[in-house]
Amino acid sequence: MLKTALIGAGSISGVHLKFLKSRSDVEIVGICNTSKEKAVKRVQEFDGKAYTDFEHMLDEAKPHAVWVCTPPNVRREPLLACANRKIPVFCEKPAECSLESAVAINQALAKKKAHVQVGYLFRSAPVVQTLREQMADDTIHLVQSLYSCNKSLQADRSSPVYDKKVTGGLLVEQATHNFDLLRYLFGEVVQVTGVASNPVHKKKDTYTIEEVISLSLKFANGTLASHCHSWVGDVYRDEIVIIGQKRLYRLNLFGPTLVVDVEGKETQFPISPDSAYVREDGIFLDMVKSGNWEKNPSDYSDAIKTLRLSLAADQAIL
C-alpha cells in the first residue's frame, strides 16, 4: 500500500484527494494546512490525519509520496523538506512566483537528486496527445489562445487571488497552463509583447490584477501566437485554434474536445473519459512505484522555463 500525504488543503487539493481516495492501492495518511480547520475538513472527507506542521507530518506519517498544493510563493520549504527525506513530490503549478526563488529551489533539488513532477496537466491530457498525432505531418505558422472567466465580476473581491503579490496574477497563476502547452507543442518563445487594461474595476489596495490582457508571442521556429485573457468574461472558456498549412485545429481544453477542419470539413475526435488530472496523478504514482522518472511530463527545471515565459508576458503588459 502506497502511503500519500498532502501539504496545502485549498480547493485544488480536493481534485488530487478525490483521485487518491479512488485508488485501492493508495492510503492517505496525512493532510497538512496552516488552518487546522481546513485540514480537519479534508480529513473528514478523504481520510488521513490532520496536521498544521508538515515537518511533523512527514516524520510521523512517513508518506511514500507527497502532493504540494500550497500557494506559489510557499514552495521552497515543503519541497526541500521532502527532498531531505527522499520523498517524491507532485507540486502544483506554477513552480514559484519569483524566478530567482525558483532557480534557487531547483539548484537545491538537483543537489539532493529529488524527484518532482509539476502539475502542468495539459501535457498529460489525452486530447493533447491526439492533437500532436494529428499535427505530426503539418506545418504550423499561427496560433490563437484564449482563456476567459467571470472571476472579477463576482461580488467578493477580497480574496488573495486578486493580489498579484500573492499569486502572480492572471498570467503567472492561470495563463501559465496555456503558455506551458504552447511550449510543449511549439517550442520556446523568443519575443513577447502585450497590452492590458482594467475596464471594470480599477486597481487598488489588494486588487492589483489586470482584468483584460492581449499578448503576441514569437517562437524560435518562427510560429506566431496570440493569447487573450479575461477575468470579466461570461463563463469559463479555454480554447486554442491552431492554423496549419494542411488543416485547422480547434482545441477546447474545458471540454475537452478536438475538432480538425480540412477545407471546411470538420472531424471531431473521440476523447478519453479520463480527465487530465487523473492522467497526471496516475503518471506520478506510476513513476513513484517504478522508480523510473524518464517519462516525467514536467520536472521542476522545465517548469522554470514556463515560469520565465509567464513572467516575461507579465512584464510585457506593464
N, C-alpha and C positions, 0 to 999 in steps of 0.2 A: 504494500500500500504506500503510495507516494504522499508524503505529508507536505501540505502547502499552507502559506500564510500571506496576508495582505498588509501592506503599510499604506494607510490612507483609505478612509471609508466614505469618500464622496460619491457622487452619482455614477461615475464611470466604474467604480468598484463593483457595483451591482451586476454589471454585464459579465465581468470575469467570474464573480462568485456564482452566478447562475450556471455558467459553464462548468465550473469545478464541482458544484453540487450535483450536476447531472452525470458525472463520471463515477463508475463503480470502482475504479482503481485509484481514486483520489480521496484523501481525507483533509478537510480544512481544520487546521489546528490552532490558528490564531488570526485575529483581525485587530490591527492597531490604528488608533487615531488619537489626536491630541484631545478631542472631545470624547470622554468616556461614554457619554450618552449615545453618540453616533456609533461607536464601536459595539456597544451592547445591542443596539437596534439591529445591526448587521448580523451579529452572532445569533440573535433570536430567530432571524430569518434563514440563516445559512449554516449554522453550527460553528464550532470552534470556541475559543476563549477570547474575551475582550482584554485588550492591553492599551495603555497610553504611552508606554516606553518600548520602542521597537527593539532596542538592545536587549532588554529583559525578555521580550517575546522570542527573539532569535535564540537566546541562551536556554530558555526554559522549554519552549515548544520544539526546538530543533527541526525546523522545516527543511525539506529537501529542495524546495523551490519557493521563491517569493515574488509576488506582484507588487511593484511600487506604483501607487496611484496617487501620489502626493501632487500638490501644485508644482508647476515647472521650476519655481525658484527654491524648491525644497527637495533636491535630488541628491546632492553630494553625500550627506550623512547616511541616508538609508542605503545607497548604492555601495559605499565603501564599507559600511558595517557588514553587508552581505558578502562583499569581496573578501574581507578579512576572515570570514568563516567558510569560504569556498562554496557559497550558496549561489546557484544561478538565479538571475533576475529577469523577469519580464517588466520592463519600465514603460509606463505610458509616455506618449509623445507630448510636447517636444523634448529633446534631450535636456534643455535648460532654457532660460530666458536670455542669459548672458553668454556670448560666445567665449569670452575669456574664462568664465567658470566652467563651461562645457569642455574646453580644451584641457583645463587642469584636471577635471574629473576623468577624462579619457586617458590621460597620462598615468594617473594613479591606478585606473582599472587595468591598463596594459601591463604595468609592473607586477600586478598581482595575478595576471593571466585570467581575469574574471570573464565570465560568460554572461552577456547581456543582450537581450532582444528588445528593441524599441518598437512600440506599438503603432507602426505605420500600416494600418490594417489593409489598405487598398492593395498592397503588394501581395497579400495572401488571398485576395478575393478571386473566386473562380471566374467571375465576369472579366476581370482584367487579364487573366491568362488566356481566355477566349479571344479577347481583343488583340493581344500580342500575336496570337496564331493567325488571325485574320489580316493583320497588317504586315505579316512577315515578308510578303513579296511586293509591298507597296512603298512608295516614297512620299514622305510627309513634309509639307512645307509650312502649313498654317494650322494653329490650334486655338480654340476658344474655350475658356474655362469659366464657369460661373458658380458662385456659392451665394445663396441668399436665404435670409430668415427674418423673422419679425422681433428679434430679441430686444431691440431698443424701443419697440412700440409697447412693451409691457409696462404695467403701472409701476412696479417696483424696480427702480434702477439703482438701488443702494448696494447691490451685491458686488463683491470684489472683482467679478468678471468684467466689469466696466472700467476697471482701472488698469491701464497698460503697465504700470509699475509692478503689478501682481502677476498678470497673465501674459503680458507681452502684446496684447491687443488682438484684433481680428486676424492679422496675418501670421503672427508668431504662434498663436494658440489654435486657430481654426483653419485658415487657408494653408497652413503647413502640410495638411493632408494632400491637398491638390498639388502643391509645389513638389512634394515628395513623389507623387505619382507621375508628374511630368518629368522629373529627373529620371525615374525608373524607366519611363518609356522612351525618352528622347535625349538623355544625357545631361551634361552640365550647362548651366546658364552663364553667359558671359556679360550680359548687359541687362539692366532693369531700369525702366523709367515709369513714373506714375503720378497720379494726382488723387486727392481725396477731399471730402467735404463733410460737414455736419448739417444736413438740410432740416433736421427735425429738432434735435437737442444740441445746444452749444456745449462745448467743453467747459467743465467747471469742477472744482473740488476733486472728488474721486471718479467723476465721469470724464475720463480722459481719452476714450477711444475715438477713432474716426468712424463715421456711420456708413459712408459710401466710398468705395475705393476702385480705381481703374488702373490696371498695370499693363505694361508691354514688356515682353521678355524676348531676348535673342539667345538661342542655344549655340553651342560651339559648332554644331554641324550645319548651322545656317537656318534651322527651323525657327519661325517666329510664332509667338503665342501671346494671347491676351488673357488676363484674369480679372474678372469683375467680382466685387464682394460687397454685400449689403446686409446691414442689420435692421433696415427699415423696409423690408420687402413684405410680401404677403404670408408665405409659408416657407418651410424648409425646402430648399432645392440645391442640388449639387449635380451639375451636368457638364460634360466635356464634349465638344464637337471637334472632330479631327478630319481635316481635309487632305486627302491623299490624291495622287495622280490617277489612281485606278478607282478609288471608292471614297465615300464619305461615311464616317463612323459617328454614331450618336450614343454616348455612354451616359446613362442615368445612374449615378452612384447610390442614390437613395432607393432605387427600385429593388434590386438593381436590374437594369435592362440594357441590352446592347442591340442596336439596330444598324445594319450595314446597308448603305444605299449605293447601288450600281446603276448609274444613268436613270435615276428615278424609280427603280425597282427595289423595294425595301425587303430585307430579310431580318426577322427577329430571331435571335439565337436563344435556345433554351438555357436557363440559368440554374445552377445547382441550388437546392434549397438551403444548403449550409450558409450561414452568414459569414462575413469576413472576420468577425470577432471569434466565431467558433473555429475557423480555419487557423487564425494566427495563434490562438491559445493552444490548439491541438498541435501545431508545429512546434511550439515551445516545449510542451510536455514530451513530445517525441524526442526532441534533442536532449532534454534532461535525462530521459530514460536511457537513451542510447549512448550519450556522451559524445555524439558526433554533431559538431556545430557548423559543418560546412554549408548546410542549407539555411542558415540564419537569414531571414528576409531582410533584416535591417539591424546590424550591430551598432554599437554606440558611436563608433568612429564615422560610419556612414550617415547616421542621424545628425551628426555635427554639420555635414555638408548641406543637409536640408535646413538646419538652423541658420547657417550662414546665408543661404538664399532668402529665407524668411526675413532675416534682419536687414539684408540688402534691399528687399522690397519695402520694408517699413521705413528705411532711411530715404528711399526714393520719393516717398509721399510727404516728407517733412518740408 
